Amino acid sequence: MLNGMYTDRERCVRAVRSKDARFDGWFFTAVLTTGIYCRPSCPVVAPKPENMVFHASAAACQQAGFRACKRCRPDTSPGSPEWNRRADLVARAMRLIADGVVDREGVPGLAGHLGYSARQVERQLLAELGAGPLALARAQRAQTARLLVESTELSMADVAFAAGFASVRTFNDTVREVFALSPTELRARVPKRNDATAAALRTLPPRTPTPRTQPPGTTATPAVPTPAPATLHLRLPFRAPLHPDNLFGHLAATAVPGVEEWRDGAYRRTLRLPYGHGIVGLAPRPDHIACRLTLSDLRDLTVAISRCRRLLDLDADPVAVDDQLRTDPLLAPLVDKAPGRRVPRTVDEAEFAVRAVLGQQVSTAAARTHAARLVAAHGDAVDDPEGGLTHLFPTPEALAAVDPESLAMPRTRRTTFTTLVEQLADGRLRLGVESDWAQARARLLALPGFGPWTVDVIAMRALGDPDAFLATDLGVRRAAGELGLPSTPAALTARAAAWRPWRAYAVQYLWATDSHPINFLPA
């Protein structure tokens, strides 16, 4: 790839001619004769090869003067799986941009999170993607704006604000440039909704603010008026196949009461977001994930979607993963039985690290009980008129102030817990999307009470390392023995070298041989 353009033209042309949806989000096809750019699976007749150029990002296409295809809507493609399987500067920058850092903190803020200068970040993004951080963030704002224009009845001013634009004029100009339609024209193209659907997509009516429950030991503050929450119904795309059983089963079976629940066929949880909080409901459908998202501040829409996609591993490339794992004849039957397993991840890396410590050497039920006590005592209260969610998970700062003697756990684990939350609170330990995986692993291993299992499960589910492998996990070792694989950690690790770089997905297939509730979609 050169300056964001793919040089392997033959492979790209083959993908376009075969309408191969597996490559959607990997690259974009810009057509010289029409001035539009498409996803590889665009249903229109493929242009002549000499009229096609290939870019690594929608932003690069827009920078080159192309507008989005109205037929295939390339802005709605799943994200590139590249950014979730790598931990280099470009991948970490892309994860941060998806998390809305450029909109909130600008390019200097992005560079600060990465530990590089703004010039270095700009140069590397331009070299690989053909667009700098501002252009990439602008493309994301345009995508969010289109989503809001087409799926809600918000005013255009509210859409512009929620999508991250500085002004309505900039919003209008960007939408016209990217989609060759005004925002009003975009909305007019959407089929008319029936009354029930339209009502569901409106913002909820204003409500009287209620005081929040304060954590013990803190001073109560009066309630302040807040904007009415907005409820949105979205479709989150993914690359097929997707096997939802272990994904939603794991989240439901380990759900912390008050923070998470399974209700009416959907996994629901609270979200702590930059400008406020949210509640999301996620339900599997044959060709998408149905997402019902209620936000206290619409500016959090982009980051909420990004975190939900990360939670469900929706930008994975299941074909590449399964093809690699099928090369092992003992794993192949598991893959063929239920292809497309994803790794259940998290919406909050610090939260998951805390929960991993609470789950050391105890049952799933006991871990949920420990976490629920912390949530009830130290989490921020939220309202959930539609279910049983009551709190946001406590922040590291709140947990760092907890009296260790009040924790119902062995003394050694108290030390592990308090050391972890102190380092998360003061920034010495960083587990966010900007983290260098190797550095984070090293820091975790240096903490008291952190062994290979705890570090690897945090690497797999919080850091998002697709090659994290739980060789010491009892369930993994038991499944390996039943399949005829080596069951000792050292021998199993040696055998698993052939599964790289997808060993975290191999763990999902091995776990699925058990009858534990994490492997089954709840009724």
HELIX and SHEET records of a PDB file:
HELIX    1   1 ARG A    9  ARG A   17  1                                   9    
HELIX    2   2 ALA A   21  PHE A   23  5                                   3    
HELIX    3   3 PRO A   49  ASN A   51  5                                   3    
HELIX    4   4 ALA A   58  GLN A   63  1                                   6    
HELIX    5   5 PRO A   74  THR A   76  5                                   3    
HELIX    6   6 GLU A   82  ARG A   85  1                                   4    
HELIX    7   7 LEU A   89  ALA A   98  1                                  10    
HELIX    8   8 VAL A  101  LEU A  114  1                                  14    
HELIX    9   9 ALA A  118  LEU A  129  1                                  12    
HELIX   10  10 PRO A  133  SER A  151  1                                  19    
HELIX   11  11 MET A  156  ALA A  163  1                                   8    
HELIX   12  12 VAL A  168  PHE A  179  1                                  12    
HELIX   13  13 PRO A  183  ALA A  188  1                                   6    
HELIX   14  14 ASP A  195  LEU A  201  1                                   7    
HELIX   15  15 PRO A  244  ALA A  253  1                                  10    
HELIX   16  16 LEU A  298  ASP A  300  5                                   3    
HELIX   17  17 LEU A  301  LEU A  311  1                                  11    
HELIX   18  18 PRO A  318  LEU A  325  1                                   8    
HELIX   19  19 ALA A  332  LYS A  337  1                                   6    
HELIX   20  20 GLU A  349  LEU A  358  1                                  10    
HELIX   21  21 THR A  364  HIS A  378  1                                  15    
HELIX   22  22 PRO A  396  ALA A  400  1                                   5    
HELIX   23  23 PRO A  404  SER A  406  5                                   3    
HELIX   24  24 ARG A  411  ASP A  426  1                                  16    
HELIX   25  25 TRP A  437  LEU A  445  1                                   9    
HELIX   26  26 PRO A  452  ILE A  458  1                                   7    
HELIX   27  27 ALA A  459  LEU A  463  3                                   5    
HELIX   28  28 LEU A  474  LEU A  483  1                                  10    
HELIX   29  29 PRO A  489  ALA A  496  1                                   8    
HELIX   30  30 ALA A  497  TRP A  499  5                                   3    
HELIX   31  31 ARG A  503  TRP A  511  1                                   9    
HELIX   32  32 PRO A  517  ASN A  519  5                                   3    
SHEET    1   A 4 MET A  52  HIS A  55  0                                        
SHEET    2   A 4 PHE A  28  VAL A  31 -1                                        
SHEET    3   A 4 ILE A  36  CYS A  38 -1                                        
SHEET    4   A 4 ARG A  67  ALA A  68  1                                        
SHEET    1   B 5 ALA A 230  LEU A 236  0                                        
SHEET    2   B 5 ILE A 289  LEU A 295 -1                                        
SHEET    3   B 5 HIS A 277  PRO A 284 -1                                        
SHEET    4   B 5 ALA A 266  ARG A 272 -1                                        
SHEET    5   B 5 GLU A 260  ARG A 263 -1                                        
END                                                                             
